[in-house]
Amino acid sequence: MIDQTLPTPVELAFEPVNLCNAKCFCCPYTFLQEDKEYRGQKMSGPQIEELIGQFAAGLEKHKVPKMKATIQPWRYSDPLVCKDLELVFELAEKHDLKVIITTNAVSFSEKKCDIMKRYIKNLANINISIIGYNEKEIREYMDLDWNVTQARLRMVQKLYPELSQKMVIGVKNKIQHPTRKQYGPVIEKLQALTLGRVKKKVGWLENRLTYNKFEDDGVRMTINEDKFVQGCAMVHGKILRRLEVMVDGTAVLCCDDATKQTNFGNVFEIGIEGVWDRLREYHNMIYSKQYSDRKKNMICNTCSRAKFKWRDEHRAEFMSKTQEINSQYLPKTIKVS
């Protein structure tokens, strides 16, 4: 089992506002926004300041190197529609943090680009999410106009080359194993519209189309002493580093929890330190090789990243890589047994 996780999160993903200009078929926002109480709900400026301040205090307490930790002002929304984007960057500068932006590109404007350019040293990268290989698919899968997307990328490339260089454009599709003939043209088109990188992404839809139909009765495994969760394969232990906070301050396990199936408390009530202590206990349960009845009702039981059977050598290799990544923040944080 893992004996010790990071004593404080080094990645903070939070939802400053429940708002997006797209309706991606695979994103929980598409169905959540039908709830009038959900759509448009936002954190106040003081709440954002408190949240990032708490996060920074934990980093300072545990001597995490400056400009190593990241804040990501989005979960299912688009951060470029957030009116407090400049506040987020101001706080990042104040606390020596990096900001990761993920957007569909439609909300790029000179005003928003001016903000990011002003705080360029605090901007880690700009992830651009494209779902579909042509205009028809992008309209169907994202409910967006491909011509508008291209125009926005062209504007950034021309007027803000330093931002264009920060772009990482990920192209996805319902097709799990596309051919070069299928994805090649859109990759080439996008590469001409950015000074950054363009890459195709595959295998990402499995979660979003099983459990993340976002129904309580999602596809669940039969859990018993012979088959139960023993780990998470998300990007070399990302859940061990990352804190996910919903717009009301509720801390949940990971990006695949859209409906508070896990709830580790409210950061505005018990603080980040309080919810992180609870999360660390849950992390240890996820990675434990010992069966318990608590394993039966884990959200992980519906997740394609969950490891139900993990050979010792593969487990050790995975945890060794996780240790290597985590050591850039705090050395010797994970022990494997």
C-alpha positions in Angstrom: 0.0 0.0 0.0 1.1 3.6 -0.2 2.3 4.7 3.2 2.3 8.4 2.7 0.9 10.8 0.1 1.8 14.4 -0.4 1.0 16.4 2.7 -0.6 19.1 0.7 -2.0 19.3 -2.8 0.2 20.8 -5.5 -2.5 21.1 -8.2 -5.7 23.0 -7.6 -8.6 22.5 -10.0 -11.6 24.6 -9.1 -14.8 25.9 -10.8 -15.0 29.7 -10.4 -18.2 29.7 -12.4 -20.6 27.0 -13.8 -20.7 28.4 -17.4 -19.5 27.3 -20.8 -20.3 28.3 -24.4 -20.1 24.7 -25.7 -22.3 21.7 -25.2 -19.8 18.8 -25.7 -21.7 15.5 -25.9 -19.2 13.9 -23.5 -19.1 16.7 -20.8 -21.3 16.7 -17.7 -21.9 20.4 -18.2 -24.2 19.6 -21.1 -26.7 18.0 -18.8 -25.9 19.8 -15.6 -26.6 23.2 -17.2 -30.2 22.2 -17.6 -30.5 22.8 -13.9 -31.2 26.5 -13.4 -29.6 26.4 -9.9 -26.4 25.0 -11.4 -25.9 27.1 -14.5 -24.2 30.4 -13.8 -23.5 29.7 -10.2 -20.2 31.3 -9.3 -17.6 31.8 -6.6 -17.3 35.4 -5.3 -14.0 37.3 -5.7 -13.3 36.9 -1.9 -13.9 33.2 -2.1 -11.5 32.8 -5.0 -8.9 34.8 -3.0 -9.5 32.7 0.1 -9.2 29.4 -1.8 -6.0 30.3 -3.7 -4.6 31.8 -0.5 -5.3 28.6 1.4 -3.7 26.6 -1.3 -0.6 28.8 -1.3 -0.3 28.6 2.5 -0.1 24.8 2.3 2.6 25.0 -0.3 4.6 27.5 1.8 4.1 25.4 5.0 5.6 22.3 3.3 8.2 24.3 1.4 7.1 23.4 -2.1 9.3 25.2 -4.6 7.9 28.4 -6.1 6.3 28.2 -9.6 6.0 24.5 -9.4 2.4 24.2 -8.2 -0.5 24.9 -10.6 -4.0 26.3 -10.4 -6.5 25.3 -13.0 -9.6 27.6 -12.9 -11.9 25.1 -14.6 -13.5 21.7 -14.2 -16.3 21.5 -16.7 -16.6 25.2 -17.6 -14.5 27.3 -19.9 -12.2 29.6 -17.9 -12.3 32.3 -20.6 -15.9 33.0 -19.9 -15.0 33.7 -16.2 -15.2 37.4 -15.4 -12.6 36.8 -12.6 -9.9 35.5 -14.9 -7.7 38.5 -14.2 -8.1 38.0 -10.4 -7.0 34.4 -10.8 -3.8 35.6 -12.6 -3.2 38.4 -10.0 -3.3 35.8 -7.2 -1.1 33.5 -9.2 1.5 36.2 -9.5 1.1 37.1 -5.8 1.7 33.5 -4.7 4.2 32.4 -7.3 1.9 29.9 -9.0 1.4 28.7 -12.5 -2.0 28.8 -14.2 -3.2 26.2 -16.7 -6.0 27.2 -19.1 -8.1 24.7 -20.9 -10.6 26.1 -23.4 -12.4 25.4 -26.6 -10.9 28.6 -28.1 -14.2 30.3 -29.0 -13.9 32.8 -26.1 -10.5 34.1 -27.1 -10.8 37.9 -27.2 -8.2 40.7 -27.2 -9.3 41.6 -23.6 -8.7 38.0 -22.4 -5.5 37.7 -24.3 -4.2 40.9 -22.9 -4.7 39.5 -19.4 -2.8 36.3 -20.2 0.0 38.2 -21.9 0.4 40.5 -18.9 0.9 37.5 -16.7 2.7 35.4 -19.2 5.4 34.2 -16.6 2.6 32.7 -14.6 0.9 31.0 -17.6 2.0 27.4 -17.8 0.2 26.5 -21.0 -3.1 26.8 -22.9 -4.9 23.5 -23.7 -7.3 23.7 -26.6 -9.9 21.0 -26.7 -11.3 20.1 -30.2 -13.8 17.2 -30.5 -14.3 16.2 -34.1 -12.4 15.8 -37.3 -14.4 18.2 -39.5 -16.9 21.1 -39.4 -19.9 18.8 -39.2 -18.5 16.7 -36.3 -17.4 19.7 -34.3 -20.9 21.1 -34.6 -22.5 17.8 -33.6 -20.1 17.0 -30.8 -19.5 20.5 -29.3 -22.3 22.6 -30.7 -19.7 25.1 -31.9 -18.9 26.7 -35.2 -15.6 25.4 -36.6 -15.1 28.6 -38.6 -15.3 30.7 -35.4 -12.8 28.4 -33.7 -10.3 28.9 -36.6 -10.8 32.6 -36.6 -10.0 32.9 -32.9 -6.9 30.7 -33.2 -5.8 32.8 -36.2 -6.2 36.0 -34.2 -4.1 34.7 -31.3 -1.4 33.5 -33.7 -1.2 36.9 -35.4 -1.6 39.3 -32.5 -0.4 37.2 -29.5 2.4 34.9 -30.8 3.7 34.4 -27.2 0.3 32.9 -26.3 0.1 30.8 -29.4 3.4 29.3 -28.5 1.9 28.1 -25.2 -0.9 26.2 -26.9 -1.3 22.5 -26.8 -4.3 21.5 -29.0 -5.8 18.1 -28.3 -8.0 16.7 -31.1 -10.5 14.0 -30.0 -13.3 12.0 -31.6 -15.8 9.3 -30.9 -13.5 7.0 -33.0 -11.2 5.2 -30.5 -8.7 4.1 -33.1 -8.7 6.6 -36.0 -6.7 6.3 -39.1 -4.3 9.0 -40.4 -6.7 9.6 -43.3 -9.4 10.4 -40.7 -7.5 12.7 -38.4 -4.7 14.0 -40.7 -6.5 16.9 -42.4 -7.7 18.6 -39.1 -4.3 18.1 -37.5 -2.6 19.8 -40.5 -5.2 22.7 -40.4 -4.7 23.3 -36.7 -0.9 23.1 -36.9 -1.1 26.0 -39.4 -3.2 28.0 -36.9 -0.9 27.8 -33.9 2.8 28.2 -32.9 2.3 25.5 -30.3 1.7 21.7 -30.5 -1.2 19.7 -32.0 -1.8 16.1 -31.0 -4.5 13.6 -31.4 -6.0 12.0 -28.3 -7.5 8.5 -28.2 -8.9 6.2 -25.6 -10.2 9.1 -23.6 -13.9 8.5 -24.0 -14.3 5.2 -22.1 -15.0 6.9 -18.8 -17.2 9.5 -20.2 -19.4 7.1 -22.0 -19.8 4.5 -19.2 -19.9 5.9 -15.7 -19.9 9.4 -17.1 -23.3 9.2 -18.6 -23.2 10.7 -15.1 -26.0 8.5 -13.8 -26.0 6.9 -10.4 -26.7 3.5 -12.0 -23.6 3.7 -14.2 -21.8 0.5 -15.3 -20.5 -1.0 -12.1 -18.2 -4.0 -11.5 -19.2 -6.8 -9.2 -16.9 -6.2 -6.2 -15.8 -9.0 -3.9 -12.6 -10.3 -2.3 -11.3 -11.5 -5.6 -11.9 -8.4 -7.6 -11.7 -4.9 -6.1 -10.0 -1.6 -6.8 -6.2 -1.6 -5.9 -5.1 1.6 -7.6 -5.7 4.4 -10.1 -3.8 4.6 -13.3 -4.6 8.3 -13.9 -1.4 10.0 -15.2 1.0 8.5 -12.7 -0.8 9.3 -9.5 -2.4 12.6 -10.4 -5.1 12.1 -7.8 -2.4 12.0 -5.2 -1.4 15.6 -6.1 -4.6 17.2 -7.2 -7.4 18.8 -5.3 -10.8 19.2 -7.1 -13.1 21.9 -5.8 -16.7 22.5 -7.0 -18.2 26.0 -7.3 -19.8 25.8 -3.9 -16.5 24.8 -2.2 -17.1 21.0 -2.1 -14.0 18.9 -2.5 -14.5 15.7 -4.6 -12.1 12.9 -5.5 -11.3 13.6 -9.2 -12.4 15.2 -12.5 -14.8 12.3 -13.1 -17.1 13.2 -10.2 -19.6 15.7 -11.5 -22.4 15.1 -9.0 -20.7 14.8 -5.6 -20.7 11.1 -5.4 -17.7 11.7 -3.2 -17.7 14.6 -0.7 -14.7 15.3 1.5 -16.0 18.5 3.0 -16.1 22.1 2.1 -12.9 24.1 1.8 -14.7 27.3 3.0 -15.8 25.5 6.1 -13.0 23.1 7.2 -10.2 24.4 4.9 -8.0 22.7 2.3 -6.0 21.1 5.0 -9.1 19.5 6.5 -10.4 18.1 3.2 -7.0 17.0 2.1 -6.5 14.8 5.2 -9.8 13.1 4.3 -8.7 12.7 0.7 -5.4 11.1 1.8 -7.2 8.5 3.7 -9.3 7.7 0.7 -6.2 7.6 -1.5 -4.7 5.0 0.8 -7.9 2.9 0.5 -7.8 3.2 -3.4 -4.2 1.9 -3.5 -4.6 -0.7 -0.7 -4.1 -4.3 -1.7 -6.3 -5.3 1.2 -10.1 -5.9 0.6 -12.7 -4.2 2.8 -16.4 -3.7 2.4 -15.8 0.1 1.8 -14.4 -0.9 -1.6 -17.9 -2.0 -2.7 -19.3 1.5 -3.0 -16.3 3.4 -4.4 -16.9 5.7 -7.3 -13.8 4.1 -8.8 -15.8 0.9 -9.5 -17.2 2.5 -12.6 -13.9 4.0 -13.8 -11.8 2.7 -16.7 -8.7 3.9 -15.0 -9.3 1.8 -11.9 -6.9 -1.1 -11.4 -8.7 -4.2 -10.2 -5.9 -6.6 -10.8 -2.4 -5.2 -10.7 0.7 -7.3 -11.0 3.3 -6.5 -8.4 6.0 -5.5 -10.9 3.6 -3.2 -12.8 2.4 -1.6 -9.6 5.9 -1.0 -8.4 6.9 0.5 -11.8 3.8 2.8 -11.6 4.5 3.9 -8.1 8.2 4.5 -8.8 7.2 6.8 -11.7 4.7 8.6 -9.4 7.5 9.0 -6.8 9.7 10.5 -9.4 7.1 13.0 -10.4 6.1 13.9 -6.8 9.8 14.4 -5.9 9.9 17.6 -7.9 7.5 19.0 -5.2 8.6 17.2 -2.1 11.2 14.4 -2.0 10.5 10.9 -0.5 6.8 11.3 -0.2 5.6 7.8 -1.2 6.7 4.4 0.0 5.6 1.3 -1.8 5.0 -2.0 -0.1 
